[in-house]
Amino acid sequence: MPRRRRDDAFEQRLEMEIIVDAKPEEQSIGWYHYLEVCEHEMFVNIGWQERLLAVPLIQLVGVAVDGETTQAIQDSHKWVERGHLL
């Protein structure tokens, strides 16, 4: 299995903002507050054909989004890539 490159900025956000002092069973609530979306699988609302559509966050790549949103999307993808669940 290829070794993952350490992302110190992500590790710091993870420890200081996302899962601060969380037990494994409490980590999803940390993501809930960090991403400001639902408590289980993370869904976000996107505009599609003049309507709102709820889409799993793991399926999205940010297009024309601000830096904070881009970072949140990247962080959630990295968390799932490491084998965790949101």
Rosetta silent file (secondary structure, phi, psi, omega in degrees, C-alpha in Angstrom):
SEQUENCE: MPRRRRDDAFEQRLEMEIIVDAKPEEQSIGWYHYLEVCEHEMFVNIGWQERLLAVPLIQLVGVAVDGETTQAIQDSHKWVERGHLL
SCORE:     score description
SCORE:     0.000 S_00000001
   1 L     0.000  129.970 -178.760    0.000    0.000    0.000 S_00000001
   2 L   -65.490  143.031  179.875    1.482    3.388   -0.960 S_00000001
   3 L   -77.942  135.207  179.687    2.418    5.612    1.935 S_00000001
   4 L   -79.470  142.156  174.695    0.340    8.772    2.308 S_00000001
   5 L   -76.608  135.174 -179.512    2.048   12.128    2.333 S_00000001
   6 L   -74.312  132.843  178.062    1.479   13.963    5.600 S_00000001
   7 L  -112.858   94.786 -174.765   -0.564   17.138    5.275 S_00000001
   8 H   -62.110  -36.079  179.212    0.308   19.186    8.371 S_00000001
   9 H   -64.896  -42.157  177.171   -2.280   21.890    7.659 S_00000001
  10 H   -64.433  -45.754  179.868   -5.030   19.267    7.440 S_00000001
  11 H   -57.474  -41.339  179.606   -3.781   17.528   10.587 S_00000001
  12 H   -66.249  -45.061  177.344   -3.896   20.826   12.481 S_00000001
  13 H   -61.453  -41.721 -179.131   -7.455   21.635   11.275 S_00000001
  14 H   -59.297  -50.082 -176.446   -8.502   18.091   12.117 S_00000001
  15 H   -75.455  -33.854 -172.575   -7.172   18.247   15.674 S_00000001
  16 H   -98.369  -21.664 -176.052   -7.973   21.892   16.460 S_00000001
  17 H  -122.398  -36.523 -168.060  -11.266   22.513   14.611 S_00000001
  18 H   -93.038  -58.286 -175.737  -12.952   19.335   13.428 S_00000001
  19 L  -117.299   42.199 -178.683  -12.627   16.509   15.966 S_00000001
  20 L   -53.293  117.781  176.577  -11.353   18.411   19.000 S_00000001
  21 L    51.610   28.065 -177.646  -11.186   15.943   21.927 S_00000001
  22 L   -90.703  137.397  170.347  -13.764   13.699   20.223 S_00000001
  23 L   -73.514  160.108 -179.043  -14.047    9.992   20.903 S_00000001
  24 H   -51.227  -40.934 -178.635  -14.397    7.887   17.724 S_00000001
  25 H   -73.932   -9.284  179.885  -18.178    7.688   18.102 S_00000001
  26 H  -103.052   -4.905 -173.463  -18.324   11.492   18.475 S_00000001
  27 H   -65.429  -33.027 -179.381  -16.233   12.428   15.436 S_00000001
  28 H   -64.072  -32.967  179.027  -19.168   12.693   13.035 S_00000001
  29 H   -69.350  -31.438  174.387  -20.692   15.468   15.156 S_00000001
  30 H   -62.748  -43.165  176.559  -17.405   17.374   14.858 S_00000001
  31 H   -64.741  -38.123  177.882  -17.691   17.134   11.089 S_00000001
  32 H   -54.786  -48.307 -178.531  -21.329   18.216   11.371 S_00000001
  33 H   -72.369  -36.937 -179.987  -20.311   21.458   13.049 S_00000001
  34 H   -65.745  -43.535 -176.574  -17.261   22.001   10.831 S_00000001
  35 H   -91.472  -14.748 -179.481  -19.196   21.515    7.595 S_00000001
  36 L    57.972   44.751  176.292  -22.519   22.881    8.881 S_00000001
  37 L  -132.734 -160.100 -172.159  -24.535   20.064    7.252 S_00000001
  38 L   -68.662  169.678 -174.004  -26.369   16.883    8.375 S_00000001
  39 L   -85.411  -15.124 -177.215  -25.232   14.468   11.126 S_00000001
  40 L  -109.675 -128.267  175.747  -24.783   11.301    9.057 S_00000001
  41 L   -59.280  135.886 -173.849  -23.573   11.063    5.482 S_00000001
  42 L   -80.958  117.996  175.239  -22.805   14.625    4.501 S_00000001
  43 E  -112.611  145.250  174.798  -25.189   16.052    1.923 S_00000001
  44 E  -128.106  151.779  177.503  -25.043   19.549    0.528 S_00000001
  45 E   -88.625  131.267  175.367  -27.588   21.481   -1.476 S_00000001
  46 E  -125.392  153.744  175.106  -26.549   22.492   -4.966 S_00000001
  47 E   -80.386  131.113  178.900  -28.414   24.430   -7.617 S_00000001
  48 E  -149.958  120.849 -179.567  -29.524   22.249  -10.518 S_00000001
  49 L    47.897   50.801  177.308  -32.038   23.180  -13.220 S_00000001
  50 L    62.346   23.643  176.641  -33.416   26.042  -11.127 S_00000001
  51 E  -135.009  169.164  172.233  -33.971   23.741   -8.118 S_00000001
  52 E   -96.570  137.349  179.888  -32.029   22.619   -5.067 S_00000001
  53 E  -128.640  128.867  176.651  -30.637   19.100   -5.137 S_00000001
  54 E   -86.094  124.360 -175.615  -29.098   17.327   -2.117 S_00000001
  55 E  -128.492  139.941  175.926  -25.894   15.552   -3.169 S_00000001
  56 E   -59.540  131.394 -177.703  -23.414   13.514   -1.092 S_00000001
  57 H   -57.444  -35.782 -177.437  -20.423   15.745   -0.353 S_00000001
  58 H   -62.381  -19.862 -179.445  -17.983   12.974   -1.244 S_00000001
  59 H   -90.118   -2.053 -172.993  -19.222   13.168   -4.857 S_00000001
  60 L  -104.088  150.654  167.849  -18.535   16.887   -5.225 S_00000001
  61 L  -126.437  132.247 -177.085  -15.678   19.029   -6.382 S_00000001
  62 L   -69.120  133.327  175.295  -16.064   22.743   -5.727 S_00000001
  63 L  -127.234  124.203 -179.424  -16.587   24.949   -8.765 S_00000001
  64 L    55.238   46.280  177.071  -16.683   28.715   -8.306 S_00000001
  65 L  -115.148  160.857 -179.777  -16.722   28.396   -4.497 S_00000001
  66 L   -74.517  171.122 -176.211  -14.885   30.445   -1.899 S_00000001
  67 H   -62.290  -38.084  179.614  -11.681   29.299   -0.219 S_00000001
  68 H   -64.704  -41.131  178.364  -13.388   28.177    2.973 S_00000001
  69 H   -67.577  -43.281  177.169  -15.791   25.947    1.041 S_00000001
  70 H   -57.288  -45.558 -179.349  -12.970   24.537   -1.078 S_00000001
  71 H   -63.591  -42.285  179.301  -11.022   23.694    2.078 S_00000001
  72 H   -62.679  -41.845  177.990  -14.030   22.020    3.719 S_00000001
  73 H   -63.276  -47.893  179.975  -14.630   19.856    0.626 S_00000001
  74 H   -61.692  -42.201  179.941  -10.972   18.847    0.442 S_00000001
  75 H   -63.294  -43.282 -179.477  -10.837   18.070    4.165 S_00000001
  76 H   -65.304  -38.829  178.039  -13.934   15.871    4.029 S_00000001
  77 H   -64.625  -42.632 -179.347  -12.556   13.957    1.025 S_00000001
  78 H   -63.134  -40.129  179.031   -9.230   13.430    2.767 S_00000001
  79 H   -60.939  -46.442 -179.540  -10.999   12.112    5.889 S_00000001
  80 H   -67.950  -39.443  177.835  -12.986    9.569    3.843 S_00000001
  81 H   -59.922  -28.352  178.569   -9.881    8.572    1.822 S_00000001
  82 L   -80.474    1.931  175.074   -8.236    7.653    5.138 S_00000001
  83 L    94.567    9.159  178.967  -10.999    5.125    5.698 S_00000001
  84 L   -93.450  163.749  175.672  -13.203    7.083    8.106 S_00000001
  85 L  -108.996  148.182  173.946  -16.903    7.731    7.812 S_00000001
  86 L   -89.503    0.000    0.000  -18.573   11.105    8.093 S_00000001
